[in-house]
Amino acid sequence: MGSLSVKRKHQCSRGFTLVEMVTAILILGILVVGVSSFIIFGTRIFVESSSVDQVLSQSRFAIERITRELRSALPNSVRLNGNNLTYQCVEFVPIEASTTYLAMPIAPGAAALTGTVILDNVASDIAVNQYAWIYPLTDSDVYNSARQKRAQINSISTAANQVNLTFTASARFAEASPRQRIYFASAPVSYCFEKAPSSNELILTRYTGYGLTASQPVPADMGSGVLMAQGIANALTSSADLPLILTPSSLVNNAMVHLQPRFNVNGETFQYRHQVQVINVP
């Protein structure tokens, strides 16, 4: 009995054999490799999906922002420029207020310091230092003061259902609007597809606050802009791959801006083909 109990105790205290340990290590190694590959694959899919979703959200926001602002642009204020190497910009003047004028100094009448417009919900946004435009038919009418299509407001007073405007200098608008429309705005806005300063990557930047100029300015003259989108893949050197195309207004059609930027993310490219009609008329 004593020898039997010793033998059983010896058998119960035996450990793993070398073959069992190697087998267990191999099985654990296979499991670890399989699980880690699954985790790495899942993580890679998540990172790539997040990158694509970020670029999609960013590009949609940029296209929607441009669309909304262009639709509220002053008639015939949209103009396009670029040097086919480093940038392409679309410039326009967003309308801040509009109404119908009652009395304005218009050729061939004499120049005057004052004018009167109808007071309504939209006209309530008229402010000092804004510019007033009457019947702008070309972009020169909007940006070139020599065309006598705009005047700057110095002071405002309201009486009954009308607004009395005083200009900073005697004004005489070159032409009357057939519908007596008058528009008010302060500063132009530009959206530029340009090369990033630190790389050759194409980005979309929004500029404003740089003032009205007869010639369309280049990005370097607009100050600091706000980054709207990046990862753009258009080739500015090719006229067939430009992100912006402008169809000017005519007697029968409003101006049309064609937005066709291409975005590149994780080796994949997608492109927008969007048309924005500037619906306001002089």
DRENKERO-182076 format. One record per residue (C-alpha): y, x, z; chain. Coordinates in steps of 0.1 Angstrom, whole numbers. Layout:
<rs>
{r {Y,X,Z},'A'} ...
</rs>
This chain:
<rs>
{r {0,0,0},'A'} {r {24,28,8},'A'} {r {19,46,-25},'A'} {r {23,13,-45},'A'} {r {57,5,-28},'A'} {r {69,40,-36},'A'} {r {59,37,-72},'A'} {r {77,3,-76},'A'} {r {108,17,-59},'A'} {r {107,47,-83},'A'} {r {104,23,-113},'A'} {r {133,1,-101},'A'} {r {156,31,-98},'A'} {r {151,43,-134},'A'} {r {183,46,-157},'A'} {r {188,42,-194},'A'} {r {170,65,-218},'A'} {r {188,86,-243},'A'} {r {177,64,-271},'A'} {r {190,33,-253},'A'} {r {224,49,-247},'A'} {r {227,61,-283},'A'} {r {218,26,-295},'A'} {r {243,9,-272},'A'} {r {271,34,-283},'A'} {r {263,27,-319},'A'} {r {264,-11,-314},'A'} {r {297,-9,-294},'A'} {r {312,14,-321},'A'} {r {303,-11,-348},'A'} {r {318,-39,-328},'A'} {r {350,-20,-321},'A'} {r {354,-10,-358},'A'} {r {349,-46,-368},'A'} {r {372,-61,-343},'A'} {r {399,-34,-349},'A'} {r {397,-39,-387},'A'} {r {402,-77,-381},'A'} {r {431,-71,-358},'A'} {r {448,-46,-382},'A'} {r {442,-69,-412},'A'} {r {457,-98,-393},'A'} {r {486,-78,-381},'A'} {r {493,-66,-416},'A'} {r {492,-101,-430},'A'} {r {516,-113,-402},'A'} {r {541,-84,-409},'A'} {r {540,-89,-447},'A'} {r {544,-127,-443},'A'} {r {573,-122,-419},'A'} {r {590,-98,-443},'A'} {r {586,-123,-472},'A'} {r {598,-152,-450},'A'} {r {628,-132,-439},'A'} {r {638,-123,-475},'A'} {r {633,-159,-486},'A'} {r {654,-173,-458},'A'} {r {681,-147,-464},'A'} {r {682,-153,-501},'A'} {r {682,-191,-498},'A'} {r {711,-189,-473},'A'} {r {731,-167,-496},'A'} {r {725,-189,-527},'A'} {r {734,-221,-507},'A'} {r {765,-205,-493},'A'} {r {777,-194,-528},'A'} {r {769,-228,-542},'A'} {r {789,-247,-516},'A'} {r {819,-225,-518},'A'} {r {820,-225,-556},'A'} {r {819,-263,-557},'A'} {r {851,-264,-537},'A'} {r {869,-237,-558},'A'} {r {903,-242,-572},'A'} {r {901,-253,-609},'A'} {r {899,-224,-633},'A'} {r {900,-198,-604},'A'} {r {865,-185,-611},'A'} {r {864,-151,-628},'A'} {r {838,-124,-632},'A'} {r {839,-87,-635},'A'} {r {816,-56,-632},'A'} {r {812,-21,-645},'A'} {r {775,-25,-655},'A'} {r {766,4,-632},'A'} {r {773,-2,-596},'A'} {r {786,-38,-590},'A'} {r {792,-73,-604},'A'} {r {816,-97,-586},'A'} {r {825,-133,-589},'A'} {r {859,-143,-575},'A'} {r {874,-177,-568},'A'} {r {899,-195,-546},'A'} {r {884,-221,-521},'A'} {r {905,-253,-518},'A'} {r {918,-259,-483},'A'} {r {937,-291,-491},'A'} {r {946,-313,-520},'A'} {r {966,-345,-526},'A'} {r {990,-362,-550},'A'} {r {1026,-350,-553},'A'} {r {1055,-374,-554},'A'} {r {1083,-350,-563},'A'} {r {1081,-314,-574},'A'} {r {1104,-289,-592},'A'} {r {1087,-289,-626},'A'} {r {1100,-274,-659},'A'} {r {1122,-282,-677},'A'} {r {1138,-294,-645},'A'} {r {1157,-270,-622},'A'} {r {1141,-248,-596},'A'} {r {1141,-260,-560},'A'} {r {1131,-250,-525},'A'} {r {1114,-283,-516},'A'} {r {1088,-308,-528},'A'} {r {1071,-340,-515},'A'} {r {1034,-349,-515},'A'} {r {1014,-379,-502},'A'} {r {1001,-376,-466},'A'} {r {964,-385,-464},'A'} {r {933,-372,-445},'A'} {r {929,-342,-469},'A'} {r {967,-334,-470},'A'} {r {967,-331,-432},'A'} {r {951,-296,-438},'A'} {r {982,-283,-455},'A'} {r {995,-253,-435},'A'} {r {1024,-228,-436},'A'} {r {1018,-197,-457},'A'} {r {994,-215,-480},'A'} {r {1000,-215,-518},'A'} {r {1004,-247,-538},'A'} {r {991,-249,-574},'A'} {r {999,-275,-600},'A'} {r {979,-277,-632},'A'} {r {962,-243,-634},'A'} {r {945,-241,-668},'A'} {r {934,-204,-668},'A'} {r {926,-178,-641},'A'} {r {960,-162,-649},'A'} {r {976,-195,-638},'A'} {r {959,-190,-604},'A'} {r {963,-153,-598},'A'} {r {994,-143,-617},'A'} {r {1026,-154,-601},'A'} {r {1045,-149,-633},'A'} {r {1028,-179,-648},'A'} {r {1048,-202,-625},'A'} {r {1019,-223,-615},'A'} {r {1020,-216,-577},'A'} {r {1045,-214,-548},'A'} {r {1041,-204,-512},'A'} {r {1048,-228,-484},'A'} {r {1074,-217,-458},'A'} {r {1076,-249,-436},'A'} {r {1062,-284,-434},'A'} {r {1075,-317,-420},'A'} {r {1060,-352,-421},'A'} {r {1078,-385,-425},'A'} {r {1060,-419,-428},'A'} {r {1033,-414,-454},'A'} {r {1045,-382,-470},'A'} {r {1047,-345,-464},'A'} {r {1079,-325,-471},'A'} {r {1073,-290,-482},'A'} {r {1097,-261,-482},'A'} {r {1088,-230,-502},'A'} {r {1095,-194,-494},'A'} {r {1116,-191,-526},'A'} {r {1130,-214,-552},'A'} {r {1102,-226,-573},'A'} {r {1097,-243,-607},'A'} {r {1062,-252,-618},'A'} {r {1056,-245,-655},'A'} {r {1037,-278,-662},'A'} {r {1031,-312,-646},'A'} {r {997,-324,-638},'A'} {r {987,-356,-658},'A'} {r {973,-370,-626},'A'} {r {999,-354,-603},'A'} {r {973,-333,-585},'A'} {r {984,-305,-563},'A'} {r {960,-280,-546},'A'} {r {965,-258,-515},'A'} {r {947,-226,-506},'A'} {r {953,-193,-488},'A'} {r {931,-164,-501},'A'} {r {905,-157,-527},'A'} {r {868,-150,-520},'A'} {r {845,-126,-538},'A'} {r {807,-123,-538},'A'} {r {797,-89,-551},'A'} {r {762,-76,-561},'A'} {r {767,-39,-555},'A'} {r {749,-6,-546},'A'} {r {746,0,-509},'A'} {r {768,29,-497},'A'} {r {738,48,-482},'A'} {r {712,41,-509},'A'} {r {707,28,-544},'A'} {r {695,-6,-530},'A'} {r {714,-36,-544},'A'} {r {730,-58,-518},'A'} {r {751,-90,-518},'A'} {r {784,-88,-500},'A'} {r {811,-114,-493},'A'} {r {848,-103,-493},'A'} {r {879,-123,-484},'A'} {r {914,-117,-469},'A'} {r {925,-92,-495},'A'} {r {952,-114,-512},'A'} {r {958,-126,-547},'A'} {r {961,-100,-575},'A'} {r {967,-105,-612},'A'} {r {938,-82,-621},'A'} {r {904,-88,-604},'A'} {r {899,-61,-578},'A'} {r {869,-39,-574},'A'} {r {849,-39,-541},'A'} {r {865,-7,-529},'A'} {r {899,-25,-529},'A'} {r {887,-56,-509},'A'} {r {883,-40,-475},'A'} {r {852,-45,-455},'A'} {r {828,-73,-465},'A'} {r {800,-92,-448},'A'} {r {764,-85,-458},'A'} {r {748,-117,-472},'A'} {r {715,-104,-487},'A'} {r {696,-73,-495},'A'} {r {665,-62,-514},'A'} {r {680,-73,-547},'A'} {r {662,-59,-578},'A'} {r {685,-68,-607},'A'} {r {694,-39,-631},'A'} {r {731,-39,-634},'A'} {r {728,-16,-664},'A'} {r {711,-44,-685},'A'} {r {731,-73,-698},'A'} {r {698,-93,-698},'A'} {r {692,-88,-661},'A'} {r {726,-94,-645},'A'} {r {726,-116,-613},'A'} {r {758,-135,-624},'A'} {r {768,-152,-657},'A'} {r {800,-173,-661},'A'} {r {804,-200,-686},'A'} {r {842,-207,-687},'A'} {r {856,-242,-686},'A'} {r {866,-260,-718},'A'} {r {882,-293,-727},'A'} {r {849,-310,-724},'A'} {r {830,-289,-698},'A'} {r {838,-276,-663},'A'} {r {831,-239,-655},'A'} {r {795,-231,-648},'A'} {r {782,-201,-628},'A'} {r {746,-190,-634},'A'} {r {730,-174,-604},'A'} {r {699,-154,-613},'A'} {r {693,-127,-587},'A'} {r {659,-111,-583},'A'} {r {646,-101,-549},'A'} {r {619,-75,-542},'A'} {r {598,-75,-510},'A'} {r {565,-57,-504},'A'} {r {561,-49,-541},'A'} {r {565,-85,-551},'A'} {r {595,-100,-570},'A'} {r {608,-135,-571},'A'} {r {639,-147,-590},'A'} {r {664,-176,-586},'A'} {r {677,-194,-616},'A'} {r {704,-216,-603},'A'} {r {735,-232,-619},'A'} {r {766,-241,-601},'A'} {r {792,-264,-617},'A'} {r {828,-261,-605},'A'} {r {835,-298,-605},'A'} {r {873,-298,-597},'A'} {r {897,-304,-625},'A'} {r {935,-296,-628},'A'} 
</rs>
